[in-house]
């Protein structure tokens, strides 16, 4: 069951939804205890806020305050019209051309960096644990200075698959027999 968002539930509790949304939420709230509880909480908070507004001091004249706010908004809009539009100085389009050139340079730098050959792990790094790798000849398992190689003789179109559990699978068609061979090596 998909529950409505809190905003819709709050609007439903205040009776501020349109006809269709109100009908849709009424159907959901009738059948959903958790959403009905949320609506009750929103209705209670709304009632408490309405009661606290009645307790506000009578010295605040809300009509005058609203008039002052409208006046301040009009003054701000009029001041904005006096200033007028901001004009760019300098060569037209220079900023856009500079931004485009910078974007191209960043893309080229990133592609160069991603294509750059990475140094192979040193023998010390290999000695620290088990390394399982797919090569052109097959699958190699290195542990310390020792090497176990499972080769695919005369295999073409070998498909290697690596999984997150530490295994490599090599699938290919044996050219002599025409049979499909699957080698699956796990490393622990």
Beta strands, then each sheet from edge to edge (+ up, - down):
strand 1: 130-134
strand 2: 138-143
strand 3: 146-151
strand 4: 156-163
strand 5: 167-173
strand 6: 180-186
sheet 1: 1+ 2- 3+
sheet 2: 4+ 5- 6+
end
